[in-house]
Every structure is written in structure tokens, then in C-alpha cells.
Amino acid sequence: MIKVLGHYEKGLANNSMLKFSGGELQVTVGPINRDPLKIDAHLTSSEDILELMLVVDAIRRQDPHIDIELLCPYLPYARQDRVMEPGEALGAKVMCDIINSLKFTAVEVWDVHSDVSLALLDRVIHRPLTMFVQRVPVDMTNVVLVAPDAGALKKVLSVAKAYGREMVRADKLRSTKDGSITGTKVYSDHVGKKDFLILDDICDGGRTFIELAKELRPLTDGKIFLYVTHGIFSNGFEPFSGLIDHIYTAMPFPNVDLTNPIITKINLEY
């Protein structure tokens, strides 16, 4: 979903997009009447990426020198931040090269998966995990923060320091045959009536958090909460039933059913 902010009060008013039978997109942006512009781009598919490129082209054909900022909460391909096998593409660099080629005056991303993408993006503004956690409506005086794996450890540690909260870490257990997640090891004693708050940047299918919650449940008489900045939830919410009491997210993907009582979209104003 692409919105041109600061151009029309209602975002895409007087703008249009057509999709032809061959799959091609045609984008039209109404007359530019305000400088600078800001594009709000929730890029959740490859088609969205192409639409962004076409929107920028349509704007710059009207004013080649106009300043354009990009708000891109979810950075596609950020999880492809290293080459694991010979012949693989480095997806994070390809995506960042595309964004850099559009020459935005600033690029804002939210809780990006790793520092690799931040190093690859030009004129980047990063909104870190700590900024969003303060909007999660749980009693922070009664929570123990949980880093679900080694990749999240640095981020969760920064939140723990910022809020002066206890933190525990966990490690994923993987199959030696295919690398699939088989379980989780949690480094914690029983925390009494305190709640656990699991923090991470992305939830896709949710296997990491499901296996983690199985280990956390016997360690608390309180509740288990999950916060992820980007909520894909490709397997829906049923797998979390009985394991996680509530889920919070800042950017749910279009397919996410926000009427489900287990999920809450947090307030993003800042």
C-alpha cells in the first residue's frame, strides 16, 4: 500500500493504479501541489516495491527536483542479510540498492532486522524497538523481558537497560538434519507472578514463539505476552492458543485479522 502524504489530505485521492492482464502496473499521480512530499510505503509484496518505484517516477516527471521522504516501516529482504551458500543473492543489498536509486531525502524504517540493512541504506532514520515497547499496554513494572534467540539478544538487552527491567534469554534448538526448529532452551528460574514479555522484530509463522512459550509457561504464574513490530502471522493465531495470552504489533500485514481478540495494533503516534 502506497500513500503520498503531504500531497492530498486523503492520501491517494486523484491518484490511480491499474493492473493489466499481463501483470504490469500503471500508476498515475495527480498534480503535485506541495513540496516536500512524504511517501508512506507499507511494502508487503514484490508488487508493492514496483508500485513504489512507479509512484516516484510519476512524481519526478512532474518535478524532477522535488524532495521526497520515504516512510518504509517494514524493509523487505532485510532477513536476507548474508550469503549462506555459493550462488545465493544478497537480498538485503538488492533491496537497499533499489531504495537508494530513488534518491529520497530521508528513509525511515522501523525496528529493522539487523544492522546490515542500516549500513546499506542512504540517509536512513531508524526507529528502534525501544521506541515501540513504550506503547505496549502492559504493566512494565511486573514484566520480565524475553529475548527469543541470539539474534534478538542485543535489541532486548537495550530495552531492558532503558526500562531497568529483568531479562532472560533463550536459544533455539534445531534439527541437525534440516535446520528446522525443534524446541527452545530458556535460561531462567520460576519468576513467580511476574509476566513474560517476549520481544522481537518479526513474527512470520510463529514457530519460534510457540516453542518458546511452551518452555516459559511452567516458569510463571502470570501471563505471557508477545510484541513484534512487524506481524505477518502467516499461520494465523490458532497455534498461539493456550500458550500466549496476548500479542501486540505495530505493523500488521494486510492479511492479519485485527478483529481477533488475541491481537492488538499499538498506537504509532510519535
C-alpha positions in Angstrom: 0.0 0.0 0.0 1.5 3.3 -1.1 0.3 6.7 0.1 1.6 10.1 -0.9 1.4 12.2 2.2 1.5 16.0 2.3 0.1 16.0 -1.2 -3.5 15.2 -0.7 -5.1 15.1 2.7 -6.7 11.8 1.8 -3.6 10.2 0.6 -4.3 8.6 -2.8 -7.1 11.0 -3.9 -6.8 11.8 -7.6 -4.1 9.1 -7.9 -4.8 5.8 -9.6 -3.2 2.4 -10.3 -4.2 -0.1 -12.9 -3.1 -3.7 -13.3 -3.1 -5.1 -16.8 -3.7 -8.7 -17.7 0.0 -9.3 -18.3 0.7 -8.2 -14.7 2.1 -4.8 -15.5 1.1 -1.8 -13.3 0.2 1.7 -14.5 0.4 4.4 -11.9 -0.9 8.0 -12.2 -0.2 10.7 -9.6 -2.4 13.8 -9.7 -0.8 17.3 -10.0 1.9 18.0 -7.4 1.0 21.0 -5.3 3.2 20.8 -2.2 6.9 20.4 -1.6 8.4 18.4 0.0 6.4 15.1 -0.2 6.5 12.1 2.0 5.6 8.6 0.8 4.2 6.1 3.2 5.0 2.7 1.7 3.9 -0.5 3.5 5.9 -2.9 1.3 4.5 -6.3 1.9 4.9 -7.8 -1.6 7.1 -7.6 -4.6 4.3 -5.8 -6.4 4.4 -3.1 -3.7 8.1 -2.5 -4.4 7.4 -1.9 -8.1 4.5 0.3 -7.3 6.7 2.5 -5.1 9.2 2.8 -8.0 6.4 3.8 -10.4 4.9 6.4 -7.9 8.3 8.1 -7.5 8.8 8.1 -11.3 5.3 9.7 -11.8 6.1 12.4 -9.2 9.5 13.2 -10.6 8.2 13.5 -14.1 6.2 16.5 -12.8 9.0 17.9 -10.7 12.5 16.3 -11.2 13.9 18.3 -8.2 11.2 17.7 -5.6 12.3 16.4 -2.2 10.7 13.1 -1.3 11.0 11.4 2.1 10.1 7.7 2.4 8.4 6.0 5.4 9.1 2.3 4.9 8.1 0.6 8.2 8.9 -2.9 7.0 12.0 -3.3 5.0 11.6 -6.2 2.6 14.5 -8.7 2.3 16.1 -7.4 5.5 16.2 -11.0 6.7 18.3 -12.0 3.7 21.3 -10.1 5.2 24.0 -12.7 4.4 25.0 -15.2 1.8 24.8 -18.7 3.3 25.6 -20.8 0.2 27.5 -20.1 -3.0 25.3 -18.7 -5.7 22.8 -17.1 -3.4 21.7 -13.4 -3.9 22.2 -10.9 -1.1 18.6 -9.8 -0.9 19.1 -7.0 1.6 21.7 -5.3 -0.6 19.5 -5.6 -3.7 16.5 -4.1 -1.8 18.6 -1.2 -0.3 20.1 -0.5 -3.8 16.6 -0.1 -5.2 15.6 2.3 -2.5 18.9 4.3 -2.7 18.4 4.6 -6.5 15.2 6.6 -5.9 17.2 9.2 -4.1 14.9 10.0 -1.2 16.0 12.8 1.2 15.4 10.5 4.1 14.3 6.9 4.6 12.6 5.9 7.8 12.5 2.2 8.8 11.1 0.6 11.9 13.0 -1.9 14.0 14.9 -3.3 11.1 16.0 -6.9 11.3 19.8 -6.3 11.5 22.4 -3.5 11.3 23.4 -4.8 7.9 20.5 -3.0 6.2 21.1 0.2 8.2 24.7 0.2 6.8 23.4 -0.3 3.3 20.7 2.4 3.2 21.4 6.0 2.4 20.1 8.8 4.7 18.4 6.3 6.9 16.3 7.1 10.0 15.9 4.1 12.3 13.0 3.8 14.8 14.4 1.2 17.3 12.5 -1.4 19.3 12.7 0.7 22.5 10.5 3.3 20.8 7.7 0.9 20.3 7.8 -1.0 23.5 6.8 2.1 25.5 3.5 1.9 23.7 2.7 -1.7 24.6 -0.1 -1.5 27.2 1.3 -3.9 29.8 2.5 -3.2 33.3 6.2 -2.8 32.7 6.8 -2.9 36.5 5.7 -6.5 36.5 7.3 -8.0 33.4 10.4 -10.0 32.7 11.6 -9.3 29.1 12.5 -12.3 27.0 14.9 -12.4 24.1 13.7 -15.4 22.0 17.0 -16.1 20.3 20.6 -14.9 19.8 19.5 -12.6 17.0 17.2 -10.6 19.3 19.5 -10.5 22.3 21.1 -7.1 21.5 17.8 -5.4 20.9 16.1 -6.8 24.0 19.1 -6.0 26.2 18.8 -2.4 25.1 15.1 -2.3 26.1 16.0 -3.9 29.5 18.6 -1.3 30.1 16.2 1.6 29.0 13.4 0.4 31.4 15.5 -1.1 34.2 13.8 -4.4 33.7 14.9 -8.0 34.3 15.6 -10.0 31.1 16.0 -13.7 30.3 17.4 -15.2 27.1 16.6 -18.3 25.1 18.2 -20.3 22.4 16.6 -22.2 19.5 17.2 -25.9 19.3 17.4 -27.1 15.6 17.4 -30.4 13.8 20.9 -31.4 12.6 19.3 -32.9 9.5 17.4 -29.9 8.0 17.9 -27.0 10.4 14.2 -26.8 11.4 13.3 -25.6 14.9 12.7 -28.5 17.3 12.5 -26.6 20.6 13.8 -23.9 22.8 16.1 -23.7 25.8 15.2 -20.9 28.3 17.8 -19.7 30.8 15.5 -18.7 33.7 14.2 -19.9 37.1 10.5 -19.5 38.0 9.6 -15.8 38.1 6.6 -16.1 40.4 3.6 -13.9 39.5 5.6 -11.7 37.1 4.6 -11.7 33.4 6.8 -12.6 30.5 7.0 -10.1 27.6 8.7 -11.7 24.5 10.2 -9.0 22.2 11.2 -9.4 18.5 11.1 -7.6 15.2 9.1 -10.0 13.1 6.6 -12.9 13.5 6.1 -14.9 10.4 4.6 -18.4 11.0 5.3 -18.1 14.8 7.2 -21.4 15.4 9.9 -19.6 17.4 7.4 -18.0 19.8 5.2 -21.1 20.1 8.2 -23.3 21.2 9.4 -20.6 23.5 6.0 -20.2 25.1 5.9 -23.9 25.8 9.0 -23.5 27.9 8.0 -20.2 29.5 4.6 -21.4 30.7 5.8 -23.5 33.6 8.1 -20.7 34.7 5.4 -18.1 35.6 2.1 -17.8 37.5 1.5 -14.7 35.4 0.8 -14.2 31.7 2.9 -14.4 28.6 2.8 -11.5 26.1 4.4 -11.2 22.7 5.3 -8.0 21.0 6.6 -7.9 17.4 7.0 -4.8 15.4 6.1 -6.5 12.1 3.3 -9.0 12.3 3.0 -11.4 9.3 1.3 -14.3 11.1 1.2 -16.5 8.1 -0.3 -19.4 10.0 -2.9 -17.3 11.7 -3.4 -17.2 15.5 -4.7 -20.6 16.4 -1.1 -22.0 17.0 -0.7 -19.4 19.8 -3.9 -20.5 21.6 -3.3 -21.6 25.2 0.4 -20.5 25.0 0.5 -16.8 24.6 -2.1 -14.6 26.3 -1.9 -11.6 24.0 0.0 -10.3 21.0 0.9 -6.7 20.2 2.2 -5.4 16.9 3.0 -2.0 15.3 2.7 -3.0 11.7 0.3 -5.9 10.9 0.4 -7.2 7.4 -2.8 -6.9 5.2 -3.9 -10.5 5.8 -3.9 -10.1 9.6 -7.4 -10.3 11.2 -7.4 -7.5 13.7 -10.8 -8.4 15.0 -9.3 -11.5 16.7 -9.2 -10.7 20.4 -5.7 -12.1 20.8 -4.1 -9.3 18.7 -3.8 -5.5 19.3 -2.3 -3.0 17.0 -0.5 -0.4 19.1 -0.7 3.4 18.7 2.0 4.6 16.4 2.0 8.3 17.0 5.3 9.9 18.0 
